[in-house]
Amino acid sequence: MGRAPRERPPRLAQKLLQVREGLGYSQGPFVDALGLTDEIRRQDISDFETGKREPPLRVLLRYSRLVAIPMEHFADDAIDLPAKLTSAVYQGRAPKSSAPRKPKKRPAAS
């Protein structure tokens, strides 16, 4: 018995493009906005938006958190994304990372 590939949401690529363009990013800076510079490249964003590749769940979660929209909106083609997208970063909520944060350097006491 073979394993069939998981069904891809047909509108996923379109929705990923809508998020990036809705926030006004080009592909390179969008990788930075997602906080995934060590994991994906600009070409990966292009591949996700053209449907060549499907993003890993971790990347999809970052898209979701960046715009404060449930992942269900990306996975379910029956649900449209909001017409106007706002980055959660601008609302004071940065996307959560599963990677530990580096401690901030404190200025030396005078």
N, C-alpha and C positions, 0 to 999 in steps of 0.2 A: 504494500500500500504506500503510495507516494503522498507527500504533503503538498497541498495546494497553497500557493502564496496567499497571504491575507489580502482581502479586498481593500483597495485604496479608495478613499473618498474622491470621486471625480472632480469636485470643486476645491480640493485642498490647495493645489498649486495657486489657483486664482485668489484664494483667501490669504495665503501667505504673501503674495504680491500686494494685495490690498492693504495689509498691515504695514508693510515697509513703505509703500508709497504714501499711505495715509498719514504716516508720521513724518514724511518728508526726508527720508534717508536714501542715500545711494547704497549699493550693496556692501562696499567696504566698511563704511562707518556703521552700518547696521549690525555687522558682526560684533563690533565693539559695544553697541547699545544692548545687544543680547547678553554681553558678558561672556562670550564664548571664544575669545581670540585664540585660546590654546587648543580648541576642539574642532572648529570649522573655519573654512576660508570663504572668501568672496565667491569663488566658483561654486561652492556648496550651496550658497544662497541662490545663485542662478539656477542650479540644478533642481532645487526644491520648487522654485517659482515656475519653471517650465515643465515640471512633472517628470523630469528625467529620473529623479530620485525622490524618495519620501524621507522626510527628516526623521531622525530617531526620536523616540518619545521625550527624551530629555530636552532636545532642541525645541520640540513642539510645546513643551511645558514652558520654556523661556518665552516663546512668542506669546503664549497665553498670559503669563504673568506680566509681561511688558505692557500689555494693553488692558490688563485687569478684566479679561474675558475668559469664561470657563472653557476648558479644552473641548468640551462637548460641541461648542460652536464651530470648531475646526473639523471635528470628526463627522459631524452630522450635516450632510448636504441640505437637509430640509431647513436648517437654521442659517439665516443670513447674519453676517457681521454687521455691527452698527455702521451707519453711513459715515458718521464722524468718529474717528478714533483718537484717543488721547493716551499718551504714554503714562503709565503708572509712575514712571520716574519723575515726571513733571508734577504729579500729584503728591510727591513726597514719599512714594512707595517704590523703592527700587526692586527689580526682580530678585527674588530670593535665590541664593546659590547654595548648592549642596556642598560646595568646596569651602573649607575653612577660610575665614578672612584673615588677612595679615593685620597684625596690630598696628594702629597708627602711631607714628613717632610723635612723642610729646616734646615740645620745645624745652631746652635746658632751663632750669630755674636760674634767675639772675641774682 
